[in-house]
């Protein structure tokens, strides 16, 4: 009888430890998923290629500034937006030469991304 009780106690302790390990593993995976999700910020630049000198930047996050740079890093234009709900903005390039440009987009989350833009 004592052996059965001892065996039952050992099995119960192992089950509790295994359940705790599974919970901790699930919790750490959940935290990692949140961190990865929090890092993913994207925007769409359209139309690309630009034909008439105007293009739009659209995102799910508030856009605070859009900067257009040439491929050697010289600033062509920079527009800043004070409103935190700007999720789609229009940028007018004016008369830019044909070629490849970089669009640097800053968000209210203090994240910045760079997209390529072709001007025809």
Order of alpha helices (4+ residues) and beta strands (2+ residues): alpha-beta-beta-beta-beta-beta-beta-beta
